[in-house]
Amino acid sequence: MLELENLKKSFDNKLVLNNINLKIRNREIVSVFGPPGSGKSTLLNLIQGLITGDCGRILLDGKDIMSVAQEERQVNIVFRDFDFVWDWSVYKNITYPLKERPVSTMSEVNSLIQFMGLDSLLTQKLIQISGEDRLKVALVKTMTMRPKALLLDEPFRFLTRSGSDSVRQCIRDILRYYNICALVTGSRYEDVCSFSDRVFCLKEGILTPFQELNDRSHTARRHLFVKRHSKNPRPPIDSEKKSVRINM
């Protein structure tokens, strides 16, 4: 569970985040939308530890992590422009971080690769694959670090509708399997509504629940998304699957 209590952040005496309070349960997806410059990325960077807050607390499974180093927080972010070495192969981008922090076994990594359907792309460079597959690579790379909370900064903005739906379902399956939570940002309500358990609006530093979440229209859209993907459920992640063989 991820909890934010009375978080504040200012830049040059301008209040960007004003008394942010939020609780996200495991397996829950909470989304925050707002216009550019509203503080969405600042909120994610603060949670991950890339910047420091002015005051408040960040609790992960009941532990205050505000003073914990970024690499030890067990909170990982998928950046909006990703964090790739673009002329490296898909496989090298995924596995390179494990050289410094081997928190996942290669069997676990290979299972994630298979689960995301990336088996046939492992020797390709990142510049050669689609936006949907790039996001899947970023998700696999992030999950190899075994986070307890997943942050995604406007992950769907460059994807097609079908690509977005496919990745959304992958994310939800991952949260269920690993029993973790996710905080997702988007510029528009339409980007996150059917995908989220709860939606908030961030404007002028203030986070407020979005009223439409309780409307029948939102409920209908979310049920349609779940129904659409429940017809062909994805197989569970199996860490004992045969390893993917790579010819580098």
N, C-alpha and C positions, 0 to 999 in steps of 0.2 A: 504494500500500500504506500502511495506517495501522498504526503500532506504538505501543503503550503500554508504558513501561518503569518499573516501581517507583513508580507514581503513588500519592501519599498526599494526603489532604485532611482537615482537621479544622475543626470549628466549635465555638467555646466549649470547647476542650480535649476535645471528643468526636471520636474518630476515625471518620470517615464512610467513607472509602476507604482500605483498608489494603494497600499494596504491590500495586497492580493491574498485571498483565502480560498483554498481549494483542497478537496480530498478525492483521491482516485483509488478505487479498490482494485485488487488484483483481477485480471481478466476484463477489466473495464476500459473502454475507449472514451476519453473525454477530448473534445475538440474546442479550440479557441479560434474564432475568426475575427477579422478586423482589417481596416484599410492599411496600406503600406505606411510604416512609421508609427503604428499604434503601440508597438512594444512587444509584439509576439516573439520575435527572435531574441530580444533582450530577456524575456521570461525564460525561454529555453536555455539560453547561455548561462543564466543565473542558476538554474536548477542543476545543470551539468557541472558548474564550477569554473566555467571559462571566464566569468567576471564575478566580482563580489557584490553583495547587496549592502544597502545602507542599514537595514535592520530586518528582523523577522527570523523565522525558522523554516528549514526544509527537513522533513522527517521521512525516512525510508524504512518501512517496517518498524516504526516507532523510534528509530535512532536519528538524532539530529546530525545531519551531514554538512551543515553550513561551514564548519571549519575543517572538513575532511578534504584532502587533496583530490583534484579532479579525477586522476587515474584510479583512485581507490573508492570512488562513490558508488560504483555499480549502477550508474545511470549513463546511458549512451544515446547519442543523437545521430539521426540521419539528416545531414545538412541539405538545404534546398538545391545546392549546386553540387552535391556529393563531395566526397573527399578521396578522389581517385588519382592515381598516376595514369594518365590517359593512354600512354603508349605501352603500358604493361598489359599482360594478359588478364583475363577475368580471374583465373585461378591464382595468379601471383598477387593481385589486388586483395583477394579474399584472405589469403594465408599469410601474407607478409607481417601483419601485426602480431601474429602468434609467435614469431621469432623472439619478440621481446617479452610477450606475456602469454605463455602457452596455457591458457585457461580452458581450452577445449581440445579434445583429442581429435586426430585426423578422421577417425570413424564418425565422430559427431559432426565435423565439418562436412564430410562427404554426404551424410544423411541430409543435412540442410540443403546442400547443393541439389541433391536429387529431389527433395521435397519441393523446391522452387522451380524445378524443371530446367536447370541450367547446365545439365550434363554435356550437351552438345556444343556449348559456347565457351568452354573453359580455356581453350587455346586462342580464342579471338581477343583482340584488343578492345578496350572499352569504347573507343571511338567508332567501332564497327557494329555495335549492337544497338537495339532500339531503346527508347526512353523507358519503356516498361521493364525491359531486362536489366537496364542500369539500376533501376530502383530495387529490383530483386537482388542484384549483386550487393548493393549497399545494405540491404536488410540482412543478408547472409553474413557479410563482413561484420556488421554490428552485433548480431546474435552470437557470433563466435566468442565475443567478450563476456558472454553470460550476464547481461544486465538484469537488474531487478525492476527497472523501469525503462521504457522505450520512448524516446522523444523523436518526433518527425516534423521537420520544418517545411511546410507547404509541399508535401511529397507528390501531389497529383497535378501540379499546375501545368506540366508539359505533356501529360498523358492523354490518350484518346479515352472515350467513354468506356469502351470494352477493356482497354488496358488498365484503367483505373479500377474497374470492378474486380478484375482478376487479382490485382495486387491487394486491394482492400480485403478480399477473402483470405489471402495468404497471411496478412497481418493478423486478422482475427484468429485464424487457426494457430498461429505461433503463440499468441497471448494465452490461448486456452492450454496449449501443450506445456508451456513453461510457467504458467500461473503468474504472469506479470501484468503490469498495467501499461497504458500508452497515453501520451499527451500529444495531440496532433494540432498543427496550426494550418490555417487557410485564409485566403483573402476574401472569400465569399462563403456565405452560408451554404450555397448549393454544392460547394466542393466537399463538404463534410457531413451534411445532414443525415443521409441515409446510412452512413457508415458508423455513426457515433451513438453511444449510450446517452451522453449528455452533451449539450452544446452551450458555449458561453461566448459572449461578445466582449472584446477588449477595445475600448475607445477612450482616448485621453487618459490612459493609465488606470482606468477603472474596469474591473472584470465583473460582468453581470450575467446571470442566466438568461438565455435567449427564450423568450416567451413561447415562440412557435414550437418549441420542443414538446410542449404539452398538447398541441393542436392535433386534431385527427389527421391532418394532411401530412405532418411529419411522421406520425405513427404508421400511416399507410405506406409512405415511401420506404421506411426502414423495413417493414414487413415484406415489401416487394423485393428488396435487396436480399434479405435472408432467404426468402422462398426461392429466388432465382438461383442461388448457389447451393441450396440444400438438396437439389435434385441430383447433383453429382458431387457428393462430399469428397474432399481431398483425403487421401490416406494418411494415417497417423505417421509422425516422424519416427523412424526406426533406426536407432543408433547401431543396430547389428547388421544393417544392410551391407551388401558387398561394396567395397571401396571403389570409387571412381578412379580409373587409371588415366594418368595424364602423361602425354609425351611432350616434354618441354623442348 
